[in-house]
Each structure stands twice: as C-alpha cells, then as structure tokens.
Amino acid sequence: DTGVSQDPRHKITKRGQNVTFRCDPISEHNRLYWYRQTLGQGPEFLTYFQNEAQLEKSRLLSDRFSAERPKGSFSTLEIQRTEQGDSAMYLCASSSEVNTEAFFGQGTRLTVV
Amino acid sequence: QKEVEQDPGPLSVPEGAIVSLNCTYSNSAFQYFMWYRQYSRKGPELLMYTYSSGNKEDGRFTAQVDKSSKYISLFIRDSQPSDSATYLCAIKAAGNKLTFGGGTRVLVKP
C-alpha cells in the first residue's frame, strides 16, 4: 500500500454518540495531519503530529475532539457526544519531512443524524 | 480576511481550452505552494508542489508563483472533461501546517 488509508470511509451516527476514525499514513512519513472539510469549502486544519508528538491543535478542535498517534504510526481521531455540526469529511494527510508535499487519504465522511 | 483567497467559480470552459486558476495570500512567511485536485466525495490529490518563484511544468500542468505579489496560478493546457473537479491551492510556512483556499470548481464541457 503506497497511499494514506482512512477507515471507515463513511459513518452515520446518532447525535450524542461517540465516533472514532483511523488513519494509516504512508510508511515512514513522520508528519500526520487531520483536516475537516464541509461542502463547498476548503479543508480546515484540526491538528498535526510529528512522530507521536501532537505539535499543534486548531481552535476548531473543541474538548469533544481528541487525536492520538501512539508509537508514531497510525492515528485516531475521536469525537465525543457528536453534534449535527460535526457532519463533515474528515481528511488525514502525511508527509515525510517538515517541508515536503503532503498526501491525503480518501477521507471519512461523517453524518450525524 | 482569509489567509488564502480563491475564487469559488464555477469556471466553465470548452474541451481543449486552457484553464487558468489562481490564489492570493497575505502571509509573507508562506514559502511552499501546492495545488490539489479534488473530485466529488474524494480526498484531495496532489498535482503540483513548488517552493520558489517562477514556473514549474508537469505535463499539461504549469504552476506559477510570484512571491512579490503573493499570487500563485495553475494552468491546465488541452483541458479534458476528466479535468472537471474542484482545484484547491494550499500554502504553508516553514515547518507549519497547510492552509487551503476555498477551492475553485472547474467544468470542462465536451
């Protein structure tokens, strides 16, 4: 597998439920990013990791959101007590070094009903 | 004012025409410039990456950067219906996150 992999591709959940998404970056990429994209908008930054360290979090990442990257490999993004406003595409990207290009996965589309 | 501005379109062109896309940005610390193509309900696909002023060509695609004007462009030659998509510019400062424009929707008509 040579690309960024995200799972699941689609998730429908009821308001108030917790959801968790997984991202597997390109092998040996040490930088991993999470973005959120709503219809008709560009991706908005949520957070990023260098290896296992979470270096920056956006103000968009409320206390209901948490991201982890144990052992600097795959990452998970959890949303607790989902709200209808959380409905969006959640994108993961990775890059090999600080200032190289970033490659995106196919995203996880979340619908909160 | 957003850090990266991009006309949302839609931009409609006939097949074979040149597609011209652009973004403006406000932060002079931005040094790395990328263009992505995104089909509906898919993840962004990297098209071009550059970090210097001037032109970079790859097949039918040419990326142009003018750091003095804080203006970047993407040109698509000999456009095809399969080029119909949303095009996103993404810019970053050294060691920092990518900041995206809102995307321009392009429609290439056969």
Interface residues (C-beta under 8 A of the other chain):
Chain A: V4 Q6 Y33 Y35 G40 Q41 G42 P43 E44 F45 Y48 E56 M89 L91 A93 V98 N99 T100 E101 A102 F103 F104 G105 Q106 G107 R109
Chain B: V4 Q6 P8 Q31 Y32 M34 Y36 R41 K42 G43 P44 E45 L46 Y49 Y51 L88 A90 K92 A94 G95 K97 L98 T99 F100 G101 G102 G103
